[in-house]
């Protein structure tokens, strides 16, 4: 699922916020806020993680794994 360490680092950041704040952090509307909290700007986030479509896909796909029962 994760292509590189930067993506893994972002997902770990999101998970830490999820643990801290709750499921609201996983709302799609929170994504820009999470990105600016982690990378200071959306442009910096795109430079590190790729285009918006890829970032959004990463954010959504990791959540599917989070709630997947094994």
C-alpha positions in Angstrom: 0.0 0.0 0.0 2.6 2.6 1.0 5.1 3.5 -1.7 7.7 5.2 0.4 8.8 6.3 3.8 7.2 9.8 3.4 3.8 8.2 2.9 4.3 5.9 5.9 5.3 8.9 7.9 2.2 10.8 6.9 -0.1 7.9 7.8 1.6 7.5 11.1 1.0 11.2 11.7 -2.7 10.8 10.8 -3.0 7.8 13.1 -1.5 9.8 16.0 -4.1 12.5 15.5 -6.8 9.8 15.3 -5.7 8.4 18.6 -5.5 11.8 20.1 -8.7 13.3 18.8 -10.9 10.5 17.5 -12.5 9.3 14.4 -13.3 12.9 13.3 -9.7 13.1 12.1 -10.4 10.6 9.4 -13.0 12.8 7.8 -12.1 13.7 4.2 -12.6 17.4 5.0 -9.8 17.2 7.6 -7.2 16.2 5.0 -6.1 19.7 4.1 -5.8 20.6 7.7 -3.8 17.5 8.5 -1.5 18.2 5.5 -0.8 21.8 6.6 -0.2 20.7 10.2 2.3 18.1 9.1 4.0 20.0 6.2 3.3 23.7 6.8 1.6 24.1 3.4 -0.4 22.2 0.8 2.4 22.9 -1.7 5.0 21.3 0.5 2.7 18.3 1.1 2.4 17.9 -2.7 6.1 18.1 -3.2 6.6 15.4 -0.6 3.6 13.1 -1.2 2.7 13.7 -4.8 -0.4 15.2 -6.4 -3.7 15.8 -4.6 -5.3 12.7 -6.2 -2.6 10.5 -4.9 -2.7 12.0 -1.4 -6.5 11.6 -1.3 -6.2 8.0 -2.5 -3.6 7.3 0.2 -5.8 8.8 2.9 -8.8 6.8 1.8 -7.1 3.5 1.2 -5.3 3.4 4.6 -8.7 3.8 6.3 -9.9 0.7 4.5 -7.1 -1.2 6.1 -7.7 0.4 9.5 -11.2 -1.1 9.8 -10.5 -4.4 7.9 -11.2 -7.3 10.1 -8.6 -10.1 9.9 
